[in-house]
């Protein structure tokens, strides 16, 4: 369960967002520049709102009124950045284990995540030797193995070629089915949202304008044209 | 050309020892200060930056005199240190201290440039994975700037190896104790029949200095504008 109510100005764009969601996968959907990633950054603690409140599973992560602002390292979110941001000096295996080591927790579920994301043959390789799709799968695995309470996916398929998009999307669907982890997906691609989300929060020019279930969202969209199955 | 005489070997060996030790002693302080200058914003930062470069801009004899005033047997700090058995004046340890001071700006500058070139987004990613500031420094920043750090160390070594003015002012020229290679050259110049020794030591100094700057250029290249980790 995540509750977000925040106001901030980011690069001259005022962002006023308010939503609460309990679905397994919630999508923040809107055009580029609508402020979706900034909302994700605020949830992760990488951007500080000027006012508002963010609550995750009953824990207040940010509350301007009472001065609560939990440090990003302590928020226990698994952030998958649009550009992956793998640690290029570390092997894939070391990247995957980074979060568990940083949080000083026993590594749990490595084999399962490696299996679900088909990372077995990549473990000894370096990020610079991976394709775009492989890098993004490693980034997803790295976020999951940090044992987060919520997975934040920022346009995880952007920049991938068609085949890699289909592959990563399929992996994300498997993860949703197998792990059932709460996920907040940021996307401007209707087909991604239709394939992964249960609920959709629509954003336009920095504001939340509607909240729909995914069936209503799909019905509101023009037909899918890029061939990725919904 | 004759091989080096025992006195010349002694001077060379002392200069090498002073150079290596000065870098080892300075490195933790340089890493800390470079980190502050690269990452922190605080009042008085510009004053610290200006003070940092004083050893490069002041006449070395003034730096040596300042060291004498501070760390001499009756100096402000030296007298106090003397009571606990730490003496710098007219000791080889004083030559190390002078070399530390003279090489410090080069070391800090090089490391700072290396820190500045580390992709901050990787640090942010590590933060969301639960890494503390210290852990991010050790696991992300240090490895990704290691070439720049080593390059800075080599440059600082070269500076320390060639240090003359501050050293002779602070610790004078005592054979086997404080008579470093540059001081030995200086004394041989004024000695009748010292030309051979001057030429031998000059060649040695030239070789060491050129090797050091070559290694620095090959390793980091940061001071010459080439990006690391391409």
Interface residues (C-beta under 8 A of the other chain):
Chain A: X44 X45 X46 X72 X73 X74 X75 X76 X77 X78 X79 X81 X83 X85 X87 X88 X89 X98 X99 X102 X103 X142 X143 X146
Chain B: X121 X122 X124 X125 X126 X127 X128 X129 X130 X131 X132 X135 X139 X140 X143 X144 X229
